[in-house]
Amino acid sequence: MFTIAGVAAATTAVLIVVQIVVFVLWPPPATAIEHLDLMRDAPLLGFLSLDLLYVVDNVLLIPILLALFVALRRVDESVMAVAAALGFVGVAALFASNPAANMHYLAGRLSTAGGEAERAALLAAGEAMLAANVGTAYHVSLILGSVALVVMSVVMLRSWSFSRPTAVLGILANVLAFGLYLPVVGIYVLLLSTVFLLGWYVLITVGFVRLGRGGARGVARGVAAEVAGAVRA
C-alpha cells in the first residue's frame, strides 16, 4: 500500500507542476462560448482548462489517504478515521462538481446546432455548468479536503513515520488553501498554498518509500523467523 501511495504522491507532484505550466501558457477561457469553442477545436486543452488534472490529483489522493490512515492510526485512530472520511467526501464532491465531460458534450451539440434558439440554450447550459464548477460542491471539496489534510498533518507531528517538515508543510499548505476566501488576494494565497502542497507531496513520497521498505523488511524478517522456527522444530 505504501509503495502505491508513494507512486501516487510522486505523480501528483509532477501533475501540479504540469498544471502550473498549462495555466501560465494557456490561461483558461473566461466565458462559456470560449470554453465550448476550445473543447471543439482542441479537446485536450479544453479538458485541461476545466481542471482535468485536478480531478486526476483527487483520484490519486484516494490511495494517499488510505496509506496515511494506515501509517498514522496508531497515533490516534479515531481522529484519523474522521479525517480520512472527510477527505473521501471531499473527493466525491469534486467529482460531482467538475463539468468537463458535460462541456465536451455541449461543444459537440453546439457545432451542430440548428438555429439561434438552440445555440442560446446550449450556451446557457454551458454558463450554468461553469457556475456549478465553482459552486457549493467545489467549495465542499476544497473545505473538507483541506480540513482532512490539516488534521492528518497535525497527527503526523506526533508520529515517527514522517518527518516534522512534512507535517509542517502539510499544515501550511492546507491552511493557506482557505485564503481563497480572502477578498482581493484570495486567489493568490490559494496559488501560494499550491507551492507548499507541491513540497508536501515530495516529502510524503519520501516517507511512503521509507515505510514501504520498512514493511518489506518486516515481512522478510517474519518469514526468516518462521523458517528458523520450522528448522529448529
Secondary structure, DSSP 8 states (H G I E B T S, - for coil): -HHHHHHHHHHHHHHHHHHHHHHHHS---SSHHHHHHHHHH-HHHHHHHTTHHHHHHHHHHHHHHHHHHHHHTTT-HHHHHHHHHHHHHHHHHHHHH--HHHHHHHHHHHHT--SHHHHHHHHHHHHHHHHHHTSHHHHHHHHHHHHHHHHHHHHHTT-SSS-HHHHHHHHHHHHHGGGGGSTTTHHHHHHHHHHHHHHHHHHHHHHHHHHHHHHHHHHHHHHHHHHHHHHH-
